[in-house]
Amino acid sequence: MRDKEFPFYLPPILLVLMLVDTHLTAFLSNLSDYHYVWNVHLVLIVLLWAAYSLPKWPVVALSFVLGLFYDCYYLGIVGIYTVSLTVMVWLMYVLHNVIYQNLYTMFFALVIFLTSYEVVLLLVQLLFKLSTTTSVFFISRYLAPTLLVNIILFSITLFPLKRLFK
C-alpha cells in the first residue's frame, strides 16, 4: 500500500467488525453467565494498525462516522462513542513516533488506548448517570477481561493485519 493511498475497503470491513465485536462480546459474556464482561474491540485494533500506515484525516473522519454508528446502535445518545473513538484515533496519530517503534510498543500502546477508552467511556456514562458501577466491578469484572480478550485478539490478528497494512 502506498503511503498516501486510502483503501476504500476499510469502511465496510470496520462496519462488519463492529458487528463481530458485538456478537463476540455477547457470546463471551454469556459463557461466563454475565459475571464478567468481555468487551471485544477489534475495530480499535484495526484502527491502531490503520493509524500506522494510512493518512490521518480520512481515518479520523472514519472513526467519527463509526463512533456515530456505535452511539446510534448501542446507546441512542449521540456523542459518547463518537468523541471517545475519534479522540483515541487522533491520539494514535499524535503519538505516532512513539507507538510504532516495534511490535512491543504497539502492544503496550494497545493496552494503554484500550484502558483509556474504557475509562473515558465509564466516566462519561457516570457523569450523565447512564451507568452505575463500582470501581472494583469495573476493574475486576470489566476492564481485566476486556484487556485479556483484546490482547489475545491482537496476538491472533497480528500477522494478517501487519500484512494488510504494509
NORGIQUI-V496802 format. One record per run of one state. SS is the DSSP state (H for helix, E for strand, C for the rest). FROM is the first residue (numbers start at 1). TO is the last residue. If there is no record, write none. Layout:
BEGIN
SS/FROM/TO + SS/FROM/TO
END
This chain:
BEGIN
C/1/9 + H/10/31 + C/32/41 + H/42/53 + C/54/55 + H/56/75 + C/76/79 + H/80/94 + C/95/95 + H/96/99 + C/100/102 + H/103/127 + C/128/134 + H/135/164 + C/165/166
END
